[in-house]
Amino acid sequence: MFYFADWYFLFLLIAIPAIIWWHLRKGHQKEATFRFPSIQPIREISGDKQKWKIQTLFMMKVTAVALLILAFARPQSGSNTREFSTEGIDIILVLDISGSMGAIDFKPNRMEAAKSVAMNFIEGRKDDRIGLVVFAAESFLQCPLTIDYDVLKGLLKQVTIVEQKYDGTAIGMAIANAVNRLRDSQAKSHVMILLSDGRNNAGELDPSTAANMAKAFDIKIYTIGAGKRGQAPYPVQFPDGHIEYRMMNVEIDEGILNVIAETTGGKYFRATDGKSLSTIYNEISKMEKTEVKVKEFTNYNDLYIWFLLPGVLLLFISAGLGQTLWRKMP
């Protein structure tokens, strides 16, 4: 970046064309008006022979003045340096994979809708470590905290509804598992996003106790109840393997999900379709923003010396030549 610190001196440059015009006009006015049969003798004396020297001395002086004006305007060059620092957030997604997540009140079903929205959530984050815990009657770590979002999304795609023999909803154990992954985190903020569509009916730890554990480690939990209100078509698997959908009551324990969120300083949301679920994740993403600090430094170098020295030098040279080698004859 190049600019003049005292730019108002540049207005003096307007005088340069005027000086040149005045010099040329003055030269024409001094031209002789007498008639001679031949001007060769006059040339030999000093006239035209000396004219180029006079013009050269004049242009040297004008150039010197222009350079000095530019020097007074203090030309500078600068370079901007930006320093970025981020304070990331550690986030654990806790996803219910019980049989009821196959209900088709979300399209194509709750599980696939939840995975799709979670995928978009991951793609919208930057500089945050994100992990994934899944749960049914038991919970396990699907992906540890990572900034390799491609790996995380690949593991998320592999998540499926649990087999019937492992079916259940262990919300308390899922929270404890996620707390175990976040408790040693050095991040600025620790967040858990728990999505479930049922009631806690498995595991050795009740959800409220698990929520207090999360609070002790300064972990904020956002809870999401997924399912339309009233009844929804749930999958029922028969011994021969075929599945039928039957209308059943949606039983989400909103009370305990609210308690978990309030205990940890989070918030409870109810998603009744894919669109509302997407809106919820977007809202959480806005509330949990990664802090980016930007420091800008500008280094300036004064360049006036590159104009001042040539200008002064030209003045001395023109003055020296005018008083010595190119001195006008009287």
Order of alpha helices (4+ residues) and beta strands (2+ residues): beta-alpha-alpha-alpha-beta-beta-alpha-beta-beta-alpha-alpha-beta-alpha-beta-beta-beta-alpha-beta-alpha-beta-alpha
